[in-house]
């Protein structure tokens, strides 16, 4: 893995808190900050993918008019919850 050095400025309180957590977790402050950034980026990438999926679905609905009602979805989910192996209902206009 290739690393890039990035400098950030932290206020002294945040820096102390990071150092305290690193000591408590028996790791370095660098590792703790890297992990926090990795988790943040992963969460935000998932959030962005979810948003884009919603936009694509909305655009597809606007283009085709295909949809399911809440009642149709609820009835299908109730059957699944009962253990029935049923296909999802067909979308319609």
PyMOL commands that set and color helices and strands:
alter all, ss='L'
color gray80, all
select helices_A, chain A and resi 12-25+29-64+70-81
alter helices_A, ss='H'
color red, helices_A
deselect
rebuild
show_as cartoon
